[in-house]
């Protein structure tokens, strides 16, 4: 009977906790559906530029499902390559194809080389195996021996910074509520925005040290490729930390305990990881791409790749910086509004 009573009590707790029930039965389905969309996306379509006599490859490359753009001059093609509009630029030196790969995405590099190899064999079938001219490969960014960690390292730096700050900030702010500290503050003449700003500044000091430690360890100890400014890496990790901090404190207002705070992870963090750039967004449905563009981790990861892999500067990350600042300000404003539910009238 006592075992039966305990069992019934646990069942009643779960049944009455609608959020836990949703986490157990709905969240796994949502995550699995997202995984299905990501892993079963369309095959990556490489974007290849051709110029001069290399335009002869156009139809053969298009037959390999490549998007081909013809440029009048090599300078125009190189400019598009540097701006990220192409995966590769092909020119001809006599009969030898010269290929400049953008280089920062190994998957795109492989897709380009497969399409080019098939195109060359189509145009020169008689020469196959008899001294056929081999493409001369060079890299705009990265190198042929670029390691997997060099490609995914910048993204994972952003993911880890965001995840741990989100979790720690959310749980810490939740404890401020459950221990009565927040309630006592709300009973003082302090304005809600002052309370939010104070918490953000307090937690923010620790996020500065965390961003510095993670960035330094990744580059100096793990040896992840660093082609750009280490200062810009610190800036982006700090902005990611602040956006995670403000989002974590915001969502903690809707959690009654630490378990409910953790329940936000598969709904808020996991989708952002899938849409952060680990997989090419071009292969995903348009509506899912737009969701990815509305997440902080996407902008942080994009900026970190531009800095660490492509060696770009302020002009390339300015939009990402503004986006992360905008997310942080939005979350802070929503934090102020969320505190209304905790102030006793």
Phi and psi in degrees as GROMACS dihedral restraints (atoms count N, CA, C in turn):
[ dihedral_restraints ]
;  ai    aj    ak    al  type     phi  dphi    fc
    3     4     5     6     1   -68.3    20    10
    4     5     6     7     1   -38.8    20    10
    6     7     8     9     1   -64.0    20    10
    7     8     9    10     1   -40.3    20    10
    9    10    11    12     1   -62.7    20    10
   10    11    12    13     1   -39.1    20    10
   12    13    14    15     1   -65.9    20    10
   13    14    15    16     1   -41.6    20    10
   15    16    17    18     1   -64.7    20    10
   16    17    18    19     1   -43.5    20    10
   18    19    20    21     1   -59.6    20    10
   19    20    21    22     1   -45.5    20    10
   21    22    23    24     1   -63.3    20    10
   22    23    24    25     1   -37.2    20    10
   24    25    26    27     1   -65.7    20    10
   25    26    27    28     1   -43.1    20    10
   27    28    29    30     1   -63.5    20    10
   28    29    30    31     1   -43.3    20    10
   30    31    32    33     1   -61.4    20    10
   31    32    33    34     1   -41.8    20    10
   33    34    35    36     1   -65.2    20    10
   34    35    36    37     1   -38.1    20    10
   36    37    38    39     1   -61.7    20    10
   37    38    39    40     1   -44.4    20    10
   39    40    41    42     1   -67.1    20    10
   40    41    42    43     1   -41.2    20    10
   42    43    44    45     1   -64.9    20    10
   43    44    45    46     1   -37.0    20    10
   45    46    47    48     1   -82.9    20    10
   46    47    48    49     1   -14.9    20    10
   48    49    50    51     1   -93.7    20    10
   49    50    51    52     1    88.7    20    10
   51    52    53    54     1   -61.9    20    10
   52    53    54    55     1   -33.1    20    10
   54    55    56    57     1   -68.0    20    10
   55    56    57    58     1   -41.7    20    10
   57    58    59    60     1   -65.8    20    10
   58    59    60    61     1   -39.7    20    10
   60    61    62    63     1   -62.0    20    10
   61    62    63    64     1   -42.2    20    10
   63    64    65    66     1   -65.0    20    10
   64    65    66    67     1   -39.4    20    10
   66    67    68    69     1   -62.4    20    10
   67    68    69    70     1   -40.6    20    10
   69    70    71    72     1   -72.2    20    10
   70    71    72    73     1   -35.5    20    10
   72    73    74    75     1  -111.5    20    10
   73    74    75    76     1   -27.8    20    10
   75    76    77    78     1  -101.7    20    10
   76    77    78    79     1   -44.4    20    10
   78    79    80    81     1   -57.3    20    10
   79    80    81    82     1   -44.2    20    10
   81    82    83    84     1   -60.1    20    10
   82    83    84    85     1   -36.7    20    10
   84    85    86    87     1   -66.8    20    10
   85    86    87    88     1   -39.2    20    10
   87    88    89    90     1   -65.4    20    10
   88    89    90    91     1   -44.1    20    10
   90    91    92    93     1   -66.1    20    10
   91    92    93    94     1   -42.1    20    10
   93    94    95    96     1   -65.1    20    10
   94    95    96    97     1   -36.7    20    10
   96    97    98    99     1   -64.6    20    10
   97    98    99   100     1   -40.8    20    10
   99   100   101   102     1   -64.4    20    10
  100   101   102   103     1   -42.3    20    10
  102   103   104   105     1   -60.9    20    10
  103   104   105   106     1   -40.3    20    10
  105   106   107   108     1   -62.3    20    10
  106   107   108   109     1   -42.4    20    10
  108   109   110   111     1   -65.9    20    10
  109   110   111   112     1   -38.8    20    10
  111   112   113   114     1   -70.6    20    10
  112   113   114   115     1   -48.5    20    10
  114   115   116   117     1   -80.9    20    10
  115   116   117   118     1   -20.8    20    10
  117   118   119   120     1  -105.2    20    10
  118   119   120   121     1    22.1    20    10
  120   121   122   123     1   -67.4    20    10
  121   122   123   124     1   170.6    20    10
  123   124   125   126     1   -64.3    20    10
  124   125   126   127     1   154.5    20    10
  126   127   128   129     1   -61.9    20    10
  127   128   129   130     1   143.0    20    10
  129   130   131   132     1   -65.6    20    10
  130   131   132   133     1   130.4    20    10
  132   133   134   135     1  -101.6    20    10
  133   134   135   136     1   104.7    20    10
  135   136   137   138     1   -66.8    20    10
  136   137   138   139     1   143.5    20    10
  138   139   140   141     1  -101.7    20    10
  139   140   141   142     1   112.1    20    10
  141   142   143   144     1  -119.5    20    10
  142   143   144   145     1   131.1    20    10
  144   145   146   147     1  -100.2    20    10
  145   146   147   148     1   142.8    20    10
  147   148   149   150     1  -129.5    20    10
  148   149   150   151     1   150.1    20    10
  150   151   152   153     1  -145.4    20    10
  151   152   153   154     1   151.3    20    10
  153   154   155   156     1    64.6    20    10
  154   155   156   157     1  -137.9    20    10
  156   157   158   159     1   -66.6    20    10
  157   158   159   160     1   -17.9    20    10
  159   160   161   162     1   -67.2    20    10
  160   161   162   163     1   -11.0    20    10
  162   163   164   165     1   -60.8    20    10
  163   164   165   166     1   -18.0    20    10
  165   166   167   168     1   -63.1    20    10
  166   167   168   169     1   -20.4    20    10
  168   169   170   171     1   -80.5    20    10
  169   170   171   172     1    -8.6    20    10
  171   172   173   174     1   -54.0    20    10
  172   173   174   175     1   -56.5    20    10
  174   175   176   177     1   -65.1    20    10
  175   176   177   178     1   -37.0    20    10
  177   178   179   180     1   -67.6    20    10
  178   179   180   181     1   -39.5    20    10
  180   181   182   183     1   -68.2    20    10
  181   182   183   184     1   -40.6    20    10
  183   184   185   186     1   -64.6    20    10
  184   185   186   187     1   -30.4    20    10
  186   187   188   189     1   -67.2    20    10
  187   188   189   190     1   -19.6    20    10
  189   190   191   192     1   -96.3    20    10
  190   191   192   193     1    20.2    20    10
  192   193   194   195     1    63.4    20    10
  193   194   195   196     1    34.4    20    10
  195   196   197   198     1  -101.0    20    10
  196   197   198   199     1   144.2    20    10
  198   199   200   201     1   -88.3    20    10
  199   200   201   202     1   114.4    20    10
  201   202   203   204     1  -109.3    20    10
  202   203   204   205     1   132.5    20    10
  204   205   206   207     1  -121.8    20    10
  205   206   207   208     1   127.2    20    10
  207   208   209   210     1   -94.8    20    10
  208   209   210   211     1   127.8    20    10
  210   211   212   213     1  -111.8    20    10
  211   212   213   214     1   142.4    20    10
  213   214   215   216     1   -68.3    20    10
  214   215   216   217     1   -35.8    20    10
  216   217   218   219     1  -131.3    20    10
  217   218   219   220     1   157.3    20    10
  219   220   221   222     1   -66.5    20    10
  220   221   222   223     1   -30.0    20    10
  222   223   224   225     1   -62.7    20    10
  223   224   225   226     1   -41.2    20    10
  225   226   227   228     1   -64.9    20    10
  226   227   228   229     1   -40.6    20    10
  228   229   230   231     1   -65.4    20    10
  229   230   231   232     1   -41.7    20    10
  231   232   233   234     1   -65.3    20    10
  232   233   234   235     1   -36.3    20    10
  234   235   236   237     1   -63.7    20    10
  235   236   237   238     1   -43.5    20    10
  237   238   239   240     1   -64.1    20    10
  238   239   240   241     1   -36.3    20    10
  240   241   242   243     1   -65.3    20    10
  241   242   243   244     1   -43.9    20    10
  243   244   245   246     1   -66.3    20    10
  244   245   246   247     1   -31.3    20    10
  246   247   248   249     1   -82.4    20    10
  247   248   249   250     1    -1.9    20    10
  249   250   251   252     1    87.7    20    10
  250   251   252   253     1    10.3    20    10
  252   253   254   255     1   -82.7    20    10
  253   254   255   256     1   -11.1    20    10
  255   256   257   258     1  -131.4    20    10
  256   257   258   259     1   154.0    20    10
  258   259   260   261     1   -92.6    20    10
  259   260   261   262     1   -22.9    20    10
  261   262   263   264     1  -162.9    20    10
  262   263   264   265     1   155.5    20    10
  264   265   266   267     1  -126.5    20    10
  265   266   267   268     1   130.1    20    10
  267   268   269   270     1  -114.7    20    10
  268   269   270   271     1   129.4    20    10
  270   271   272   273     1  -127.9    20    10
  271   272   273   274     1   167.0    20    10
  273   274   275   276     1  -115.7    20    10
  274   275   276   277     1   131.6    20    10
  276   277   278   279     1  -112.6    20    10
  277   278   279   280     1    92.3    20    10
  279   280   281   282     1    73.5    20    10
  280   281   282   283     1  -115.8    20    10
  282   283   284   285     1  -108.0    20    10
  283   284   285   286     1     4.5    20    10
  285   286   287   288     1   -97.3    20    10
  286   287   288   289     1   120.2    20    10
  288   289   290   291     1   -70.3    20    10
  289   290   291   292     1   129.9    20    10
  291   292   293   294     1  -107.8    20    10
  292   293   294   295     1   120.8    20    10
  294   295   296   297     1  -116.7    20    10
  295   296   297   298     1   125.0    20    10
  297   298   299   300     1  -107.1    20    10
  298   299   300   301     1   111.8    20    10
  300   301   302   303     1   -87.5    20    10
  301   302   303   304     1   141.8    20    10
  303   304   305   306     1   -59.7    20    10
  304   305   306   307     1   -41.3    20    10
  306   307   308   309     1    90.7    20    10
  307   308   309   310     1   -17.1    20    10
  309   310   311   312     1   -84.1    20    10
  310   311   312   313     1   -10.0    20    10
  312   313   314   315     1  -125.8    20    10
  313   314   315   316     1   103.2    20    10
  315   316   317   318     1   -57.4    20    10
  316   317   318   319     1   -34.5    20    10
  318   319   320   321     1   -63.9    20    10
  319   320   321   322     1   -41.9    20    10
  321   322   323   324     1   -66.7    20    10
  322   323   324   325     1   -38.3    20    10
  324   325   326   327     1   -60.1    20    10
  325   326   327   328     1   -44.8    20    10
  327   328   329   330     1   -64.3    20    10
  328   329   330   331     1   -41.2    20    10
  330   331   332   333     1   -63.1    20    10
  331   332   333   334     1   -40.8    20    10
  333   334   335   336     1   -63.4    20    10
  334   335   336   337     1   -46.9    20    10
  336   337   338   339     1   -66.5    20    10
  337   338   339   340     1   -36.3    20    10
  339   340   341   342     1   -65.1    20    10
  340   341   342   343     1   -44.4    20    10
  342   343   344   345     1   -65.0    20    10
  343   344   345   346     1   -41.8    20    10
  345   346   347   348     1   -66.9    20    10
  346   347   348   349     1   -42.6    20    10
  348   349   350   351     1   -60.0    20    10
  349   350   351   352     1   -44.7    20    10
  351   352   353   354     1   -65.6    20    10
  352   353   354   355     1   -37.9    20    10
  354   355   356   357     1   -66.5    20    10
  355   356   357   358     1   -41.5    20    10
  357   358   359   360     1   -64.3    20    10
  358   359   360   361     1   -41.8    20    10
  360   361   362   363     1   -66.1    20    10
  361   362   363   364     1   -32.3    20    10
  363   364   365   366     1   -69.5    20    10
  364   365   366   367     1   -41.0    20    10
  366   367   368   369     1   -77.9    20    10
  367   368   369   370     1   -27.3    20    10
  369   370   371   372     1  -127.1    20    10
  370   371   372   373     1    56.6    20    10
  372   373   374   375     1   -63.6    20    10
  373   374   375   376     1   -33.3    20    10
  375   376   377   378     1   -71.7    20    10
  376   377   378   379     1   -23.9    20    10
  378   379   380   381     1   -87.4    20    10
  379   380   381   382     1    -6.2    20    10
  381   382   383   384     1   -59.9    20    10
  382   383   384   385     1   126.2    20    10
  384   385   386   387     1    78.2    20    10
  385   386   387   388     1     4.0    20    10
  387   388   389   390     1  -127.7    20    10
  388   389   390   391     1    55.9    20    10
  390   391   392   393     1    75.2    20    10
  391   392   393   394     1    29.7    20    10
  393   394   395   396     1   -57.1    20    10
  394   395   396   397     1   136.8    20    10
  396   397   398   399     1   -61.6    20    10
  397   398   399   400     1   124.9    20    10
  399   400   401   402     1   -90.2    20    10
  400   401   402   403     1   138.3    20    10
  402   403   404   405     1   -60.0    20    10
  403   404   405   406     1   139.4    20    10
  405   406   407   408     1   -92.6    20    10
  406   407   408   409     1   117.9    20    10
  408   409   410   411     1  -103.7    20    10
  409   410   411   412     1   133.8    20    10
  411   412   413   414     1  -137.4    20    10
  412   413   414   415     1   164.9    20    10
  414   415   416   417     1  -123.2    20    10
  415   416   417   418     1   132.3    20    10
  417   418   419   420     1   -74.0    20    10
  418   419   420   421     1   -45.1    20    10
  420   421   422   423     1  -127.2    20    10
  421   422   423   424     1   156.0    20    10
  423   424   425   426     1    69.6    20    10
  424   425   426   427     1  -157.6    20    10
  426   427   428   429     1  -161.9    20    10
  427   428   429   430     1   168.8    20    10
  429   430   431   432     1   -61.8    20    10
  430   431   432   433     1   -33.7    20    10
  432   433   434   435     1   -93.5    20    10
  433   434   435   436     1    20.6    20    10
  435   436   437   438     1   -62.0    20    10
  436   437   438   439     1   129.2    20    10
  438   439   440   441     1   -80.4    20    10
  439   440   441   442     1   161.5    20    10
  441   442   443   444     1   -60.2    20    10
  442   443   444   445     1   -38.7    20    10
  444   445   446   447     1   -66.5    20    10
  445   446   447   448     1   -27.6    20    10
  447   448   449   450     1   -66.4    20    10
  448   449   450   451     1   -36.2    20    10
  450   451   452   453     1   -74.3    20    10
  451   452   453   454     1   -46.1    20    10
  453   454   455   456     1   -96.2    20    10
  454   455   456   457     1   -12.4    20    10
  456   457   458   459     1   -56.2    20    10
  457   458   459   460     1   -50.0    20    10
  459   460   461   462     1   -58.1    20    10
  460   461   462   463     1   -38.1    20    10
  462   463   464   465     1   -67.0    20    10
  463   464   465   466     1   -44.8    20    10
  465   466   467   468     1   -69.1    20    10
  466   467   468   469     1   -30.1    20    10
  468   469   470   471     1   -58.9    20    10
  469   470   471   472     1   -48.4    20    10
  471   472   473   474     1   -62.3    20    10
  472   473   474   475     1   -41.3    20    10
  474   475   476   477     1   -64.0    20    10
  475   476   477   478     1   -47.3    20    10
  477   478   479   480     1   -66.3    20    10
  478   479   480   481     1   -41.9    20    10
  480   481   482   483     1   -58.9    20    10
  481   482   483   484     1   -48.3    20    10
  483   484   485   486     1   -64.8    20    10
  484   485   486   487     1   -45.7    20    10
  486   487   488   489     1   -62.7    20    10
  487   488   489   490     1   -51.6    20    10
  489   490   491   492     1   -69.3    20    10
  490   491   492   493     1   -37.9    20    10
  492   493   494   495     1   -66.5    20    10
  493   494   495   496     1   -43.2    20    10
  495   496   497   498     1   -55.9    20    10
  496   497   498   499     1   -48.7    20    10
  498   499   500   501     1   -67.8    20    10
  499   500   501   502     1   -48.1    20    10
  501   502   503   504     1   -66.8    20    10
  502   503   504   505     1   -42.9    20    10
  504   505   506   507     1   -65.2    20    10
  505   506   507   508     1   -42.7    20    10
  507   508   509   510     1   -63.6    20    10
  508   509   510   511     1   -46.1    20    10
  510   511   512   513     1   -67.4    20    10
  511   512   513   514     1   -40.6    20    10
  513   514   515   516     1   -64.3    20    10
  514   515   516   517     1   -43.8    20    10
  516   517   518   519     1   -67.1    20    10
  517   518   519   520     1   -34.1    20    10
  519   520   521   522     1   -63.5    20    10
  520   521   522   523     1   -40.0    20    10
  522   523   524   525     1   -65.5    20    10
  523   524   525   526     1   -32.9    20    10
  525   526   527   528     1   -59.8    20    10
  526   527   528   529     1   -35.0    20    10
  528   529   530   531     1   -75.4    20    10
  529   530   531   532     1   -49.5    20    10
  531   532   533   534     1   -68.3    20    10
  532   533   534   535     1   -26.2    20    10
  534   535   536   537     1   -87.0    20    10
  535   536   537   538     1    -4.6    20    10
  537   538   539   540     1    90.0    20    10
  538   539   540   541     1    -2.6    20    10
  540   541   542   543     1   -63.4    20    10
  541   542   543   544     1   -44.5    20    10
  543   544   545   546     1   -64.9    20    10
  544   545   546   547     1   -38.6    20    10
  546   547   548   549     1   -63.3    20    10
  547   548   549   550     1   -39.2    20    10
  549   550   551   552     1   -67.3    20    10
  550   551   552   553     1   -38.3    20    10
  552   553   554   555     1   -64.4    20    10
  553   554   555   556     1   -39.3    20    10
  555   556   557   558     1   -68.9    20    10
  556   557   558   559     1   -19.5    20    10
  558   559   560   561     1   -84.9    20    10
  559   560   561   562     1    -5.3    20    10
  561   562   563   564     1   -90.9    20    10
  562   563   564   565     1   172.1    20    10
  564   565   566   567     1   -69.9    20    10
  565   566   567   568     1    -2.0    20    10
  567   568   569   570     1   -58.1    20    10
  568   569   570   571     1   138.3    20    10
  570   571   572   573     1   -80.1    20    10
  571   572   573   574     1   155.7    20    10
  573   574   575   576     1   -60.8    20    10
  574   575   576   577     1   -40.2    20    10
  576   577   578   579     1   -66.8    20    10
  577   578   579   580     1   -30.0    20    10
  579   580   581   582     1   -68.8    20    10
  580   581   582   583     1   -37.6    20    10
  582   583   584   585     1   -66.0    20    10
  583   584   585   586     1   -47.2    20    10
  585   586   587   588     1   -61.2    20    10
  586   587   588   589     1   -46.8    20    10
  588   589   590   591     1   -63.8    20    10
  589   590   591   592     1   -38.1    20    10
  591   592   593   594     1   -63.7    20    10
  592   593   594   595     1   -43.3    20    10
  594   595   596   597     1   -65.1    20    10
  595   596   597   598     1   -41.9    20    10
  597   598   599   600     1   -62.9    20    10
  598   599   600   601     1   -42.6    20    10
  600   601   602   603     1   -65.9    20    10
  601   602   603   604     1   -41.6    20    10
  603   604   605   606     1   -62.7    20    10
  604   605   606   607     1   -52.3    20    10
  606   607   608   609     1   -67.0    20    10
  607   608   609   610     1   -32.5    20    10
  609   610   611   612     1   -62.5    20    10
  610   611   612   613     1   -31.1    20    10
  612   613   614   615     1   -61.0    20    10
  613   614   615   616     1   -40.6    20    10
  615   616   617   618     1   -71.7    20    10
  616   617   618   619     1   -32.0    20    10
  618   619   620   621     1   -67.2    20    10
  619   620   621   622     1   -29.0    20    10
  621   622   623   624     1   -61.7    20    10
  622   623   624   625     1   -47.2    20    10
  624   625   626   627     1   -66.8    20    10
  625   626   627   628     1   -37.4    20    10
  627   628   629   630     1   -64.1    20    10
  628   629   630   631     1   -44.8    20    10
  630   631   632   633     1   -61.2    20    10
  631   632   633   634     1   -42.1    20    10
  633   634   635   636     1   -63.1    20    10
  634   635   636   637     1   -44.8    20    10
  636   637   638   639     1   -65.6    20    10
  637   638   639   640     1   -47.6    20    10
  639   640   641   642     1   -64.1    20    10
  640   641   642   643     1   -43.6    20    10
  642   643   644   645     1   -64.4    20    10
  643   644   645   646     1   -47.1    20    10
  645   646   647   648     1   -61.9    20    10
  646   647   648   649     1   -45.7    20    10
  648   649   650   651     1   -63.3    20    10
  649   650   651   652     1   -42.2    20    10
  651   652   653   654     1   -64.3    20    10
  652   653   654   655     1   -40.5    20    10
  654   655   656   657     1   -86.1    20    10
  655   656   657   658     1   -47.7    20    10
  657   658   659   660     1   -82.8    20    10
  658   659   660   661     1   -35.7    20    10
  660   661   662   663     1   -95.0    20    10
  661   662   663   664     1   -50.1    20    10
  663   664   665   666     1   -78.7    20    10
  664   665   666   667     1   -18.6    20    10
  666   667   668   669     1    74.0    20    10
  667   668   669   670     1    27.4    20    10
  669   670   671   672     1   -65.5    20    10
  670   671   672   673     1   141.3    20    10
  672   673   674   675     1   -53.2    20    10
  673   674   675   676     1   134.7    20    10
  675   676   677   678     1  -134.6    20    10
  676   677   678   679     1    97.2    20    10
  678   679   680   681     1   -95.7    20    10
  679   680   681   682     1   -15.7    20    10
  681   682   683   684     1  -113.3    20    10
  682   683   684   685     1  -152.9    20    10
  684   685   686   687     1   -87.0    20    10
  685   686   687   688     1   128.1    20    10
  687   688   689   690     1   -64.7    20    10
  688   689   690   691     1   -30.4    20    10
  690   691   692   693     1   -62.7    20    10
  691   692   693   694     1   -38.5    20    10
  693   694   695   696     1   -67.5    20    10
  694   695   696   697     1   -34.4    20    10
  696   697   698   699     1   -62.7    20    10
  697   698   699   700     1   -44.3    20    10
  699   700   701   702     1   -61.1    20    10
  700   701   702   703     1   -41.4    20    10
  702   703   704   705     1   -60.4    20    10
  703   704   705   706     1   -46.8    20    10
  705   706   707   708     1   -68.8    20    10
  706   707   708   709     1   -40.4    20    10
  708   709   710   711     1   -66.0    20    10
  709   710   711   712     1   -34.5    20    10
  711   712   713   714     1   -66.4    20    10
  712   713   714   715     1   -44.5    20    10
  714   715   716   717     1   -65.0    20    10
  715   716   717   718     1   -37.9    20    10
  717   718   719   720     1   -63.0    20    10
  718   719   720   721     1   -40.0    20    10
  720   721   722   723     1   -63.0    20    10
  721   722   723   724     1   -42.8    20    10
  723   724   725   726     1   -65.9    20    10
  724   725   726   727     1   -40.9    20    10
  726   727   728   729     1   -66.2    20    10
  727   728   729   730     1   -38.4    20    10
  729   730   731   732     1   -67.2    20    10
  730   731   732   733     1   -38.6    20    10
  732   733   734   735     1   -61.9    20    10
  733   734   735   736     1   -48.9    20    10
  735   736   737   738     1   -68.7    20    10
  736   737   738   739     1   -35.3    20    10
  738   739   740   741     1   -69.4    20    10
  739   740   741   742     1   -40.7    20    10
  741   742   743   744     1   -63.1    20    10
  742   743   744   745     1   -43.8    20    10
  744   745   746   747     1   -67.3    20    10
  745   746   747   748     1   -33.4    20    10
  747   748   749   750     1   -64.6    20    10
  748   749   750   751     1   -49.7    20    10
  750   751   752   753     1   -70.9    20    10
  751   752   753   754     1   -23.7    20    10
  753   754   755   756     1   -64.7    20    10
  754   755   756   757     1   -21.7    20    10
  756   757   758   759     1   -67.1    20    10
  757   758   759   760     1   -17.9    20    10
  759   760   761   762     1  -108.1    20    10
  760   761   762   763     1    13.3    20    10
  762   763   764   765     1  -116.2    20    10
  763   764   765   766     1   140.2    20    10
  765   766   767   768     1   -93.6    20    10
  766   767   768   769     1   -19.6    20    10
  768   769   770   771     1  -155.5    20    10
  769   770   771   772     1   176.7    20    10
  771   772   773   774     1   -62.6    20    10
  772   773   774   775     1   -35.5    20    10
  774   775   776   777     1   -61.1    20    10
  775   776   777   778     1   -43.8    20    10
  777   778   779   780     1   -67.0    20    10
  778   779   780   781     1   -30.8    20    10
  780   781   782   783     1   -66.4    20    10
  781   782   783   784     1   -41.8    20    10
  783   784   785   786     1   -66.2    20    10
  784   785   786   787     1   -27.6    20    10
  786   787   788   789     1   -64.6    20    10
  787   788   789   790     1   -18.1    20    10
  789   790   791   792     1   -73.8    20    10
  790   791   792   793     1   -18.0    20    10
  792   793   794   795     1   -59.4    20    10
  793   794   795   796     1   -52.8    20    10
  795   796   797   798     1   -67.6    20    10
  796   797   798   799     1   -19.0    20    10
  798   799   800   801     1   -94.0    20    10
  799   800   801   802     1   -29.1    20    10
  801   802   803   804     1  -107.8    20    10
  802   803   804   805     1   -42.2    20    10
  804   805   806   807     1   -89.0    20    10
  805   806   807   808     1   -47.9    20    10
  807   808   809   810     1   -58.2    20    10
  808   809   810   811     1   -47.4    20    10
  810   811   812   813     1   -59.5    20    10
  811   812   813   814     1   -36.5    20    10
  813   814   815   816     1   -65.4    20    10
  814   815   816   817     1   -34.8    20    10
  816   817   818   819     1   -64.0    20    10
  817   818   819   820     1   -44.8    20    10
  819   820   821   822     1   -63.9    20    10
  820   821   822   823     1   -30.2    20    10
  822   823   824   825     1  -102.8    20    10
  823   824   825   826     1    15.3    20    10
  825   826   827   828     1   -84.1    20    10
  826   827   828   829     1    -9.9    20    10
  828   829   830   831     1   118.3    20    10
  829   830   831   832     1    -1.6    20    10
  831   832   833   834     1   -61.1    20    10
  832   833   834   835     1   -31.9    20    10
  834   835   836   837     1  -123.7    20    10
  835   836   837   838     1   142.3    20    10
  837   838   839   840     1   -59.3    20    10
  838   839   840   841     1   124.0    20    10
  840   841   842   843     1   -67.2    20    10
  841   842   843   844     1   -23.1    20    10
  843   844   845   846     1   -61.5    20    10
  844   845   846   847     1   -23.3    20    10
  846   847   848   849     1   -88.7    20    10
  847   848   849   850     1    -4.1    20    10
  849   850   851   852     1   -96.4    20    10
  850   851   852   853     1   159.7    20    10
  852   853   854   855     1   -57.4    20    10
  853   854   855   856     1   150.5    20    10
  855   856   857   858     1   -58.9    20    10
  856   857   858   859     1   -41.0    20    10
  858   859   860   861     1   -64.5    20    10
  859   860   861   862     1   -32.6    20    10
  861   862   863   864     1   -74.7    20    10
  862   863   864   865     1   -34.7    20    10
  864   865   866   867     1   -60.6    20    10
  865   866   867   868     1   -40.7    20    10
  867   868   869   870     1   -67.2    20    10
  868   869   870   871     1   -34.4    20    10
  870   871   872   873     1   -63.7    20    10
  871   872   873   874     1   -41.7    20    10
  873   874   875   876     1   -59.7    20    10
  874   875   876   877     1   -36.6    20    10
  876   877   878   879     1   -72.2    20    10
  877   878   879   880     1    -8.7    20    10
  879   880   881   882     1  -105.1    20    10
  880   881   882   883     1    21.4    20    10
  882   883   884   885     1  -121.0    20    10
  883   884   885   886     1   140.3    20    10
  885   886   887   888     1   -61.7    20    10
  886   887   888   889     1   -40.1    20    10
  888   889   890   891     1   -61.9    20    10
  889   890   891   892     1   -33.1    20    10
  891   892   893   894     1   -59.1    20    10
  892   893   894   895     1   -47.3    20    10
  894   895   896   897     1   -69.8    20    10
  895   896   897   898     1   -38.1    20    10
  897   898   899   900     1   -64.8    20    10
  898   899   900   901     1   -42.9    20    10
  900   901   902   903     1   -66.6    20    10
  901   902   903   904     1   -41.7    20    10
  903   904   905   906     1   -61.1    20    10
  904   905   906   907     1   -43.4    20    10
  906   907   908   909     1   -66.7    20    10
  907   908   909   910     1   -42.1    20    10
  909   910   911   912     1   -64.3    20    10
  910   911   912   913     1   -36.7    20    10
  912   913   914   915     1   -67.7    20    10
  913   914   915   916     1   -39.6    20    10
  915   916   917   918     1   -62.0    20    10
  916   917   918   919     1   -36.9    20    10
  918   919   920   921     1   -77.5    20    10
  919   920   921   922     1   -53.0    20    10
  921   922   923   924     1   -80.4    20    10
  922   923   924   925     1   -36.9    20    10
  924   925   926   927     1   -93.4    20    10
  925   926   927   928     1   -39.6    20    10
  927   928   929   930     1  -102.3    20    10
  928   929   930   931     1    -8.3    20    10
  930   931   932   933     1    67.2    20    10
  931   932   933   934     1    25.8    20    10
  933   934   935   936     1   -83.6    20    10
  934   935   936   937     1   164.7    20    10
  936   937   938   939     1  -111.6    20    10
  937   938   939   940     1  -150.5    20    10
  939   940   941   942     1   -59.9    20    10
  940   941   942   943     1   -41.3    20    10
  942   943   944   945     1   -59.9    20    10
  943   944   945   946     1   -29.9    20    10
  945   946   947   948     1   -82.2    20    10
  946   947   948   949     1   -23.0    20    10
  948   949   950   951     1  -111.8    20    10
  949   950   951   952     1     0.3    20    10
  951   952   953   954     1   -59.2    20    10
  952   953   954   955     1   -43.3    20    10
  954   955   956   957     1   -63.5    20    10
  955   956   957   958     1   -40.4    20    10
  957   958   959   960     1   -65.9    20    10
  958   959   960   961     1   -39.6    20    10
  960   961   962   963     1   -61.0    20    10
  961   962   963   964     1   -47.0    20    10
  963   964   965   966     1   -62.9    20    10
  964   965   966   967     1   -38.7    20    10
  966   967   968   969     1   -63.7    20    10
  967   968   969   970     1   -45.2    20    10
  969   970   971   972     1   -67.5    20    10
  970   971   972   973     1   -38.6    20    10
  972   973   974   975     1   -63.2    20    10
  973   974   975   976     1   -41.1    20    10
  975   976   977   978     1   -62.4    20    10
  976   977   978   979     1   -43.4    20    10
  978   979   980   981     1   -59.2    20    10
  979   980   981   982     1   -45.4    20    10
  981   982   983   984     1   -62.7    20    10
  982   983   984   985     1   -44.7    20    10
  984   985   986   987     1   -64.6    20    10
  985   986   987   988     1   -40.1    20    10
  987   988   989   990     1   -62.6    20    10
  988   989   990   991     1   -46.1    20    10
  990   991   992   993     1   -65.0    20    10
  991   992   993   994     1   -36.1    20    10
  993   994   995   996     1   -65.1    20    10
  994   995   996   997     1   -41.8    20    10
  996   997   998   999     1   -62.6    20    10
  997   998   999  1000     1   -44.0    20    10
  999  1000  1001  1002     1   -66.2    20    10
 1000  1001  1002  1003     1   -31.6    20    10
 1002  1003  1004  1005     1   -60.5    20    10
 1003  1004  1005  1006     1   -45.6    20    10
 1005  1006  1007  1008     1   -59.9    20    10
 1006  1007  1008  1009     1   -43.8    20    10
 1008  1009  1010  1011     1   -67.4    20    10
 1009  1010  1011  1012     1   -36.0    20    10
 1011  1012  1013  1014     1   -68.1    20    10
 1012  1013  1014  1015     1   -26.1    20    10
 1014  1015  1016  1017     1   -68.3    20    10
 1015  1016  1017  1018     1   -16.0    20    10
 1017  1018  1019  1020     1   -59.2    20    10
 1018  1019  1020  1021     1   -34.7    20    10
 1020  1021  1022  1023     1   -71.2    20    10
 1021  1022  1023  1024     1   -14.1    20    10
 1023  1024  1025  1026     1  -101.9    20    10
 1024  1025  1026  1027     1   -11.7    20    10
 1026  1027  1028  1029     1   -84.2    20    10
 1027  1028  1029  1030     1   126.2    20    10
 1029  1030  1031  1032     1   -81.4    20    10
 1030  1031  1032  1033     1   129.6    20    10
